[in-house]
């Protein structure tokens, strides 16, 4: 008797959701830095530090989104 247990699919979907949330969070922090909302919680010593953090968050969001796209493409090709 064959019983289908989708453990692997659930693990992959959980990874996709986690990477998608990390991407949205990174882009959200970057937009908050651009609008000045984050400065209420974090005080930066120099505007260059603030710009560097914004660029870092934009890059992290892009990397996480690329991971999500590659995982979705891999799942669709199966």
N, C-alpha and C positions, 0 to 999 in steps of 0.2 A: 504494500500500500504506500503510495507516494503522498507526502504532505509537503506543501509548498510553504516555506517559512522565509519571508522577505527580510531577513536580517541585514543582508548586504545593501539592499535598496534603501532601507531605513537609515543606515549609517551614512550612505552617500547623500541622501536628501538632507540629513542633519548637517553634514558638512557644507552643503550648498547654502542652507539657510544661515548658518553661522558666518560664512564668508560674505553673504549678502548683507547681513546686519553690520558686520565690520566695515564694509564698503560704505553703507549709508551713514554710519556713525562718523567715519573719517571725513566724508564729504560734508556732513553736518557741522563738524568742528571747523572745517576750513571756511565754510560760509559764515559761521558765527564769528570767526576771526576777522573776516572781511567786513562784516557789518558792525563790529565793535562790541558785540554782545559778550564775548568771552572775556574781555578786559575787566568786566565786573567781578570775575572770579579769579583770574590769573593776572598778576601785574608783571609785565615784561620790562626788563631793564633798558632795552633799546628797540627802536622800530625794526631794525634788521633781524633781531631775534623773533619778533612777531611775524615778519615776512617769511623767515626760514621755517617756522612752525607751520605756517599756512601752506607753503610749498610741500613740506614733508607730508602733511595730511592729504593734500591733493594727490601726491604720488602714491601714498598708501591706499587711498580709495580706488585709484586706477588699477593698482596691482591686485587688490582684492576682487574688483569687478572682472579683471582678466581671468582670475582663477575660477570665478563663478561661471563665466562664459565657457571656459575650457571644460569644466566638469559637466555642464549641461550638454555641450556638443558630444562629449564622450558617452553620456547616458543615451542620447538620441541615436547615436550610431550603433548601439547594441541591439 
